């Protein structure tokens, strides 16, 4: 894959990953999936990065699978298809489990796997013209690898509709369902995304990581058990006595900015 099909940069404490295949609306193939997985892992390991922005160049966010890749997959056997599917599933899992908060900037089409990318991010902000679709059923396939993230984002009932019909839904519907956190006017999209990112980088790096793990744990459903209550008590006690927790409390009491907000670049 040409190196410029995925652009990676750092803007202050924000790592920016841009899908850069505008001529095919940022559709992905096996090479782009592998590169995106590796880029996400590198950003996660970089202590200077405290939030990650995922965006697309050109007229769309991501139109799903590259047609040439699909043609190749049509000739694959079960084992080759399984390897391909596992790579896509690993990329989505990497994005979902990133220890740093992730934001999707969505414009134009976010179809099939593109919808999955949006759903796997922590927060998504969309332009009014953003449009979503789970189109796999239209070609006799299933949105299997993206399903854990999309069902979590929009709920089972909405997933039944959009997985089974393959129909498109607009930014307003995505906002209503919870896929998008905000719909911004086109001239405000970048400013609104930046505002959210700046809120994120004010948080303690370890607190952000622990909060993401906390959300995964408590959102699994079921009753609030004694074990869950004890786990949450342990979590807050441990972070209070951590170096970051002590610095955060001290900075609040001393009416100063915490150390992690000081620019190092």
C-alpha positions in Angstrom: 0.0 0.0 0.0 1.4 3.4 -0.9 2.5 5.2 2.3 0.3 8.2 1.6 -2.9 6.1 1.7 -2.8 6.6 5.5 -1.7 10.0 6.9 -0.5 10.1 10.5 0.5 13.3 12.3 0.6 14.7 15.8 -1.1 18.0 16.7 0.0 18.8 20.2 -1.3 16.0 22.3 -3.6 14.7 19.6 -2.6 11.9 17.2 -4.4 12.3 13.9 -5.0 9.4 11.5 -6.5 10.3 8.1 -7.7 7.7 5.6 -6.4 9.1 2.4 -7.8 7.3 -0.6 -10.3 10.0 -1.7 -10.5 8.6 -5.3 -12.4 5.6 -3.9 -14.0 7.4 -0.9 -11.4 6.0 1.5 -12.5 2.4 1.0 -10.2 -0.1 2.7 -8.5 -3.3 1.8 -6.2 -5.7 3.6 -3.2 -3.5 3.3 -4.9 -0.4 4.7 -6.4 -2.5 7.5 -2.9 -3.7 8.5 -1.5 -0.2 8.3 -4.3 1.3 10.3 -3.9 -1.4 13.0 -0.2 -0.7 13.3 -0.7 3.1 13.3 -3.2 2.8 16.1 -0.9 0.7 18.2 2.0 3.1 17.7 -0.1 6.1 18.8 -1.4 4.1 21.8 2.2 3.4 22.8 3.3 7.1 22.4 3.1 8.8 25.8 2.9 12.2 24.1 -0.4 11.3 22.5 -3.4 11.6 24.8 -6.3 11.5 22.3 -6.7 10.1 18.7 -8.7 11.6 15.9 -9.8 9.4 13.0 -10.8 11.3 9.8 -11.1 10.8 6.0 -9.9 12.9 3.2 -11.9 13.9 0.1 -15.7 13.7 -0.2 -16.4 10.8 2.3 -15.3 9.4 5.6 -15.1 5.7 4.5 -17.2 3.8 2.0 -16.4 0.4 3.4 -14.6 -2.3 1.5 -12.5 -1.6 -1.6 -14.1 -3.3 -4.7 -10.8 -4.7 -5.9 -10.3 -6.3 -2.5 -13.8 -7.7 -2.7 -13.0 -9.2 -6.1 -10.0 -10.9 -4.7 -12.0 -12.2 -1.7 -14.5 -13.7 -4.0 -11.9 -16.2 -5.1 -10.6 -17.0 -1.6 -11.4 -20.2 0.2 -12.6 -20.4 3.8 -9.2 -20.2 5.4 -8.1 -17.1 3.4 -11.4 -15.5 4.1 -11.1 -16.3 7.8 -7.6 -14.7 7.9 -9.0 -11.6 6.2 -11.9 -11.4 8.6 -9.7 -11.8 11.6 -7.4 -9.0 10.4 -10.5 -6.7 10.1 -11.8 -7.8 13.5 -8.3 -7.2 15.1 -8.2 -3.6 13.6 -11.7 -2.8 15.0 -10.8 -4.3 18.4 -7.6 -2.3 18.5 -9.5 0.9 17.8 -12.2 0.1 20.4 -9.7 -0.9 23.1 -7.2 1.9 22.6 -6.2 3.2 26.0 -6.6 6.8 24.8 -10.0 8.4 23.9 -10.8 8.3 20.2 -12.9 10.8 18.1 -14.3 10.2 14.6 -14.8 13.2 12.3 -17.5 12.0 10.0 -18.5 13.6 6.7 -20.1 12.1 3.6 -20.5 8.4 3.4 -19.7 6.0 6.3 -20.9 2.7 4.9 -20.5 -0.8 6.1 -17.0 -1.1 7.6 -17.0 2.7 7.7 -19.9 2.7 10.0 -18.0 0.1 12.1 -15.1 2.5 12.4 -17.4 5.3 13.6 -19.0 2.9 16.1 -15.7 1.7 17.5 -14.6 5.3 18.4 -15.5 6.7 21.8 -17.0 9.9 20.3 -18.2 10.8 16.8 -19.0 14.2 15.4 -20.7 14.4 12.0 -21.5 16.9 9.3 -25.2 17.2 8.3 -24.5 15.5 5.0 -23.0 12.4 6.7 -24.9 9.3 5.7 -24.6 5.7 7.1 -25.6 2.3 5.8 -25.1 -1.3 6.8 -25.2 -2.6 3.2 -23.7 -6.0 3.6 -27.1 -7.8 3.3 -27.6 -6.2 -0.2 -24.8 -8.4 -1.5 -25.6 -11.5 0.5 -23.2 -10.9 3.3 -23.4 -10.1 7.0 -22.0 -7.2 9.1 -20.5 -9.7 11.5 -17.1 -8.1 12.4 -18.5 -4.7 13.0 -21.7 -5.9 14.7 -20.4 -5.7 18.4 -19.6 -2.0 18.0 -22.6 -1.0 15.9 -25.1 -2.9 18.1 -23.5 -1.3 21.2 -23.8 2.2 19.6 -27.3 2.1 18.3 -29.0 -0.7 20.3 -30.4 -4.1 19.2 -33.8 -2.8 18.0 -32.2 -0.3 15.5 -29.6 -2.8 14.5 -32.4 -5.3 13.6 -33.8 -2.7 11.2 -30.6 -1.4 9.6 -28.7 -4.7 9.4 -31.7 -6.4 7.8 -32.8 -3.7 5.4 -29.5 -2.2 4.4 -31.2 1.2 4.1 -29.4 4.4 4.5 -29.8 6.7 7.5 -28.8 10.3 7.8 -26.8 12.3 10.4 -30.0 13.3 12.2 -31.0 9.7 12.6 -27.5 8.7 13.6 -27.6 11.4 16.3 -31.0 10.1 17.6 -29.7 6.5 17.7 -26.5 7.5 19.5 -24.0 6.7 16.7 -23.1 10.4 16.6 -22.6 12.6 19.7 -23.1 15.8 17.8 -24.1 17.0 14.3 -22.2 20.2 13.4 -22.8 22.7 10.7 -20.2 22.2 7.9 -18.4 25.4 8.8 -18.3 24.4 12.4 -17.3 20.7 12.1 -13.6 21.1 12.6 -14.0 23.6 15.4 -16.4 21.4 17.2 -14.2 18.4 16.8 -11.2 20.4 18.1 -13.2 21.6 21.1 -14.0 18.0 22.1 -10.3 17.0 21.6 -9.2 19.9 23.8 -11.6 18.8 26.6 -10.1 15.3 26.3 -6.5 16.3 26.6 -7.2 18.2 29.8 -7.9 14.9 31.5 -5.3 12.9 33.3 -3.7 10.3 31.0 -4.1 7.5 33.4 -7.6 8.6 34.4 -8.6 8.5 30.8 -7.3 5.0 30.4 -8.9 3.8 33.6 -12.2 5.4 32.8 -12.4 3.6 29.4 -11.7 0.3 31.2 -14.4 1.2 33.9 -17.0 1.9 31.2 -16.3 -1.5 29.5 -16.7 -3.2 32.9 -19.8 -1.6 34.2 -21.6 -1.6 30.8 -21.7 -5.4 30.5 -25.2 -5.4 32.0 -26.7 -7.4 34.8 -27.5 -6.3 38.4 -25.3 -4.1 40.5 -23.7 -6.8 42.6 -21.6 -6.6 45.7 -18.6 -7.5 43.6 -19.2 -4.6 41.3 -19.6 -2.2 44.1 -16.4 -3.4 45.6 -14.6 -3.2 42.3 -15.7 0.4 41.8 -14.5 1.3 45.4 -11.1 -0.3 44.7 -10.8 1.6 41.4 -11.4 5.1 43.0 -9.1 4.3 46.0 -6.3 3.2 43.7 -6.4 6.2 41.5 -6.6 8.6 44.5 -3.3 7.3 45.8 -1.6 7.2 42.4 0.9 9.9 41.4 -1.5 11.3 38.9 -4.4 11.3 41.3 -2.3 13.0 44.0 -1.1 15.6 41.5 -4.7 16.2 40.2 -6.0 16.8 43.7 -3.1 19.0 44.7 -3.5 21.1 41.6 -7.2 21.6 42.3 -6.6 22.6 45.9 -3.7 24.9 44.9 -5.8 26.5 42.0 -3.2 25.6 39.3 -3.1 23.5 36.2 -2.1 19.9 36.6 1.3 18.8 35.3 -0.1 16.8 32.4 -1.6 19.9 30.8 1.7 21.6 30.3 2.8 21.5 26.7 5.9 19.5 25.9 6.1 20.1 22.2 
